[in-house]
Amino acid sequence: MAFSQACENNKQPILNQLESLLSKSKQVLEIGSGTGQHACFFAANMPWLTWHTSDRAINLPSLNARLAEQAPSNVNSAIELDITQTMPAISQQIDCSYSANTLHIMNQSQVETFFNRLGDSFPKLQQAIFYGPFNYQGQFTSASNQAFDKTLRERQLGQGIRYIEWIIELAGRNQLQLKQDIGMPANNRLLQFVCV
Ligand SMILES: C[S@@+](CC[C@H](N)C(=O)[O-])C[C@H]1O[C@@H](n2cnc3c(N)ncnc32)[C@H](O)[C@@H]1O
């Protein structure tokens, strides 16, 4: 079963924000659930939600293994979802999407497709929430983010920390408006976009 120490470190600060951001949400789809640690923790602490987990096929066995052991009853089995492919049927029911640490892993074309999917495949979507590092006005927000970006670019062509201005532009093209940009520990941000 895959494990992320970063998820252990960031889950409580993220939950502290999500509790109010998701107070009226009912059907949340997590895109790129990874180890499933966030899903188990958030769903256990927000029992009014149904938390739908998803990831690419390669990550599903490990993700489902964690869910089988630790998921509360309001977490659904993981769905195979690659943002570049056709969206699953559940997308018709989703009122909130959540995705952590994915926009710097996907290449630019995939990030663009991600926002296009939010705009065209989620008819009930009310908000989209992203967690991760972002650059502002062409600058890294910390030396550690700059070093992380270098590691990403060396590891795989196309990966890298995204400019917030570009993300806001992609969102805007898909009827999503930035409502809150919240500073988080370790130079990360939590972005709340609402559908307009
Ligand atoms: C760094 S991990 C983050 C996992 C977890 N959300 C977290 O915060 O620890 C990036 C995740 O993005 C997923 N991912 C990458 N490309 C994707 C794509 N095209 N469609 C859906 N998920 C993708 C990966 O499979 C992986 O689970």
The ligand as an ORCA input file, in Angstrom:
! r2SCAN-3c Opt
* xyz 0 1
  C       1.788     13.687     -6.633
  S       0.439     12.607     -6.798
  C      -0.733     13.337     -5.655
  C      -1.587     12.309     -5.015
  C      -2.493     12.842     -3.882
  N      -3.547     13.670     -4.415
  C      -1.683     13.584     -2.852
  O      -1.910     14.774     -2.629
  O      -0.806     12.949     -2.274
  C      -0.225     13.016     -8.395
  C      -1.463     12.222     -8.758
  O      -1.954     12.705    -10.015
  C      -2.399     11.598    -10.763
  N      -2.442     11.928    -12.190
  C      -1.397     12.233    -12.991
  N      -1.817     12.409    -14.251
  C      -3.161     12.209    -14.252
  C      -4.165     12.237    -15.252
  N      -3.868     12.471    -16.536
  N      -5.447     12.000    -14.893
  C      -5.752     11.737    -13.589
  N      -4.846     11.700    -12.591
  C      -3.559     11.911    -12.920
  C      -1.348     10.534    -10.434
  O      -1.772      9.252    -10.804
  C      -1.192     10.731     -8.932
  O      -2.123     10.012     -8.187
*
